[in-house]
Amino acid sequence: MIELPSFRPETRYGMPTADRYLFNRQYIVGYSYLFRQARWAMELIDSDTMKTEEPELERLDNFREDPRIPEVFRSTKEDYQGSGYDRGHLISSADRMQKTVVNSETFLLSNMSPQKPGFNRGIWSTLEDAVRKLAQQEKIVEVYAVCGPLFKIGEPIEVIGNNKVVVPHAFFKSVLAEEGKSGRLTIWTFDIPNAEDIDEDLPSFLLPTDQVESRAGLNLWDRLRGEKIDESEAKAGKMWEY
C-alpha cells in the first residue's frame, strides 16, 4: 500500500523533503541516507493521540533496525554501543502511549540520533514534556511538531560505529499550536546544541523559524507560506503560559 502524504494529518501545514519517507502509525520520518538517520521527524499531538487505550502499557525499549531502510544506509544498535552517545528519540516514546504497536514504532532506529546523554535526558526531555503540556491546554486543539538533527558546515564531524552514523552538532524542534476558537497559529522554534551540560533554560534557544530552516536546509511549514504566523509569543517564551 502506497502512503499519500497529503492524506496524513501530520502534514496539514507542510512536510519537508527527504531521501526517503517512512510512514508510521502516528508519526512520519524523513530519512537521510548520507547521515544514517532522520533529517526530520514529524508528529501531531491532540486529544485523540493522547488517549491511552492500553492502561497498563509501559515503555517498551525494543530498539531495533528499520527494515524499510536499505541495509547499506541503516544504523544499528552496535553503532551506538560504547560510543558515549544515547540512542536519542526524535519522536518521544512518552508521546506515543496509546497502544503497544504505536509505542513500539518509536524504538525503530530510524527515529534515533546520537545524542549526548546529558542533552537527551536533560533539556531535550524537558522540551518534549513542555510540548505535551501545551497540547493539554484547553484552548489548544492540536499541536504539530517537527524536529531533527543539525549539522554545521565547516565544523569537525564525528561519526560512530561501522556504519559511520554522523553525530549532530545540534537539534531543532519547531512546534506549531492551533487554537480552537480563534484558529490562531503560534510557532516556537528551538535550536539547541548537542552538548552534555546545558545550564540555559529553553527560551534561550528560541530562534525565528526561517533562521532554523536556513540552518537545517529544510522548509518546515511550507503550506503556510504567505500566511500571517504569530511568533511574537514564541519570542517571549510563552509556551508554558497558555
C-alpha positions as CSV (number, residue, x, y, z in Angstrom):
1,M,0.0,0.0,0.0
2,I,1.4,3.4,-1.0
3,E,1.0,6.2,1.6
4,L,-0.1,9.6,0.2
5,P,1.5,12.3,2.4
6,S,-1.5,14.7,1.7
7,F,-3.8,12.2,3.4
8,R,-1.8,12.2,6.7
9,P,-3.0,14.7,9.4
10,E,0.6,15.4,10.4
11,T,1.3,17.1,7.1
12,R,-1.5,19.6,7.2
13,Y,0.9,22.6,7.3
14,G,3.6,21.1,5.3
15,M,6.3,18.3,5.1
16,P,10.0,18.8,4.4
17,T,11.9,16.9,1.7
18,A,14.0,13.8,2.4
19,D,15.8,10.9,0.7
20,R,13.0,8.6,1.9
21,Y,9.7,9.0,3.7
22,L,8.8,6.5,6.5
23,F,5.2,6.5,7.4
24,N,4.5,5.1,10.9
25,R,1.1,4.9,12.6
26,Q,1.4,8.2,14.4
27,Y,4.5,9.9,13.0
28,I,6.4,10.4,9.8
29,V,10.2,10.3,9.3
30,G,12.2,12.0,6.5
31,Y,15.3,9.8,6.4
32,S,18.8,10.8,5.2
33,Y,20.9,8.1,3.6
34,L,24.0,10.2,4.0
35,F,23.7,10.8,7.7
36,R,22.3,7.3,8.5
37,Q,19.5,8.9,10.5
38,A,16.4,11.0,10.1
39,R,16.7,14.5,8.7
40,W,13.4,15.2,10.5
41,A,10.5,13.5,12.3
42,M,7.0,14.9,12.4
43,E,4.1,14.3,14.7
44,L,0.6,15.5,15.7
45,I,-0.4,15.6,19.3
46,D,-4.1,16.2,20.2
47,S,-6.8,14.7,22.5
48,D,-7.1,11.6,20.3
49,T,-3.4,10.8,20.2
50,M,-3.1,11.3,23.9
51,K,-5.8,8.8,24.8
52,T,-4.4,5.6,26.4
53,E,-6.2,2.6,25.1
54,E,-4.0,0.1,26.9
55,P,-3.8,1.5,30.5
56,E,-1.1,-1.0,31.6
57,L,1.2,-0.1,28.7
58,E,4.8,0.7,29.7
59,R,7.7,2.0,27.6
60,L,8.9,-1.0,25.5
61,D,12.6,-0.3,25.0
62,N,12.7,-2.6,22.0
63,F,15.3,-0.8,20.0
64,R,15.8,-2.3,16.5
65,E,16.8,-1.6,13.0
66,D,14.3,-0.3,10.5
67,P,14.0,-2.9,7.7
68,R,12.5,-0.3,5.3
69,I,15.9,1.4,5.1
70,P,18.4,-0.3,2.7
71,E,20.9,-2.1,4.8
72,V,23.8,-0.1,3.5
73,F,22.2,3.1,4.8
74,R,20.9,1.9,8.2
75,S,22.2,2.5,11.7
76,T,22.4,-0.5,14.1
77,K,22.4,-0.9,17.8
78,E,26.0,-1.9,17.6
79,D,26.9,1.6,16.1
80,Y,25.8,3.1,19.4
81,Q,27.4,0.6,21.8
82,G,30.4,2.1,23.6
83,S,30.1,5.3,21.6
84,G,29.3,7.6,24.5
85,Y,26.1,8.7,22.8
86,D,22.5,7.8,23.6
87,R,20.0,6.5,21.1
88,G,18.1,9.7,21.3
89,H,14.4,9.6,20.3
90,L,13.2,12.3,17.8
91,I,9.6,11.3,18.4
92,S,9.3,10.6,22.1
93,S,8.2,7.3,23.4
94,A,6.1,9.2,26.0
95,D,4.2,10.9,23.2
96,R,3.0,7.6,21.8
97,M,1.5,5.6,24.7
98,Q,-1.9,4.9,23.0
99,K,-1.2,1.3,22.1
100,T,1.7,-1.2,22.2
101,V,2.3,-1.1,18.5
102,V,2.4,2.7,18.5
103,N,4.9,2.8,21.3
104,S,7.0,0.1,19.7
105,E,7.4,2.1,16.5
106,T,9.2,4.9,18.3
107,F,12.0,2.5,19.1
108,L,12.9,1.9,15.4
109,L,16.5,3.2,14.9
110,S,15.2,5.4,12.0
111,N,13.7,7.5,14.9
112,M,17.1,7.8,16.7
113,S,20.0,10.2,16.5
114,P,23.3,10.2,18.5
115,Q,22.6,12.5,21.5
116,K,24.9,13.4,24.4
117,P,23.4,11.7,27.5
118,G,23.1,15.0,29.3
119,F,21.3,16.5,26.4
120,N,18.9,13.6,25.8
121,R,17.9,13.2,29.4
122,G,18.1,16.9,30.2
123,I,16.9,19.8,28.1
124,W,15.6,17.6,25.2
125,S,13.4,15.7,27.6
126,T,12.3,19.0,29.2
127,L,11.2,20.3,25.8
128,E,9.3,17.1,25.0
129,D,7.4,17.4,28.2
130,A,6.7,21.1,27.5
131,V,5.1,20.2,24.2
132,R,2.9,17.6,25.8
133,K,1.7,20.1,28.4
134,L,1.0,22.6,25.7
135,A,-1.2,20.0,23.9
136,Q,-3.2,19.5,27.0
137,Q,-4.2,23.2,27.4
138,E,-7.9,23.7,27.0
139,K,-7.7,26.4,24.3
140,I,-5.3,24.3,22.1
141,V,-6.9,21.8,19.8
142,E,-3.8,20.5,18.0
143,V,-0.1,20.7,18.3
144,Y,2.2,19.8,15.3
145,A,5.9,19.3,15.9
146,V,8.8,18.6,13.6
147,C,12.3,18.0,14.9
148,G,15.7,16.7,13.7
149,P,19.5,17.0,13.7
150,L,21.5,20.0,12.7
151,F,24.9,19.7,11.1
152,K,27.2,22.7,10.9
153,I,29.2,23.1,7.7
154,G,32.8,23.8,8.4
155,E,32.9,22.3,11.9
156,P,34.6,19.0,12.6
157,I,32.4,15.9,12.0
158,E,32.3,12.9,14.3
159,V,30.9,9.5,13.3
160,I,30.1,6.4,15.4
161,G,30.0,2.7,14.6
162,N,30.9,0.7,11.5
163,N,28.0,2.4,9.6
164,K,29.6,5.9,10.2
165,V,26.5,7.4,11.8
166,V,27.1,11.2,11.8
167,V,26.9,12.9,15.2
168,P,24.7,16.1,15.0
169,H,26.1,19.3,16.3
170,A,22.7,20.4,17.5
171,F,19.0,19.6,17.2
172,F,16.0,21.7,16.2
173,K,12.3,21.4,17.2
174,S,9.6,23.5,15.7
175,V,6.2,23.5,17.4
176,L,3.0,24.8,15.9
177,A,-0.1,25.2,18.1
178,E,-3.5,25.8,16.8
179,E,-6.1,27.4,19.0
180,G,-9.7,26.1,18.8
181,K,-12.0,29.2,18.9
182,S,-9.7,31.7,17.1
183,G,-7.9,29.4,14.8
184,R,-4.7,31.3,15.6
185,L,-1.4,29.6,14.9
186,T,1.6,30.1,17.0
187,I,5.1,28.7,16.4
188,W,8.0,28.1,18.7
189,T,11.3,27.0,17.0
190,F,14.3,25.9,19.0
191,D,18.0,25.3,18.1
192,I,19.8,23.5,20.9
193,P,23.4,22.3,20.9
194,N,24.1,18.6,21.3
195,A,26.0,19.2,24.5
196,E,26.5,17.4,27.7
197,D,25.9,20.2,30.2
198,I,23.4,22.9,29.3
199,D,22.6,25.5,32.0
200,E,20.4,27.8,30.0
201,D,16.6,27.4,30.0
202,L,14.5,26.6,26.9
203,P,13.6,30.2,25.9
204,S,17.3,30.9,25.5
205,F,17.3,28.6,22.4
206,L,14.3,30.2,20.6
207,L,15.0,31.5,17.1
208,P,12.9,32.8,14.2
209,T,11.7,29.8,12.2
210,D,13.3,31.0,9.0
211,Q,16.7,31.1,10.6
212,V,16.4,27.5,11.7
213,E,15.1,26.5,8.3
214,S,18.2,28.0,6.7
215,R,20.5,26.1,9.1
216,A,18.6,22.9,8.5
217,G,18.2,23.3,4.8
218,L,14.5,22.4,5.2
219,N,11.2,24.2,4.6
220,L,9.4,23.2,7.8
221,W,5.9,24.6,7.3
222,D,5.8,25.2,3.6
223,R,2.0,25.2,3.3
224,L,1.9,28.4,5.5
225,R,4.0,30.5,3.0
226,G,2.4,33.9,2.8
227,E,0.3,33.3,5.9
228,K,0.5,35.5,9.0
229,I,2.1,33.4,11.6
230,D,2.4,34.6,15.2
231,E,5.9,34.2,16.5
232,S,5.6,37.1,19.0
233,E,4.7,34.9,21.9
234,A,7.4,32.4,20.8
235,K,10.0,35.1,21.1
236,A,8.8,35.9,24.6
237,G,9.0,32.2,25.5
238,K,5.3,31.9,26.5
239,M,4.7,28.3,25.5
240,W,4.3,27.5,29.2
241,E,1.8,30.3,29.9
242,Y,-1.1,29.1,27.9
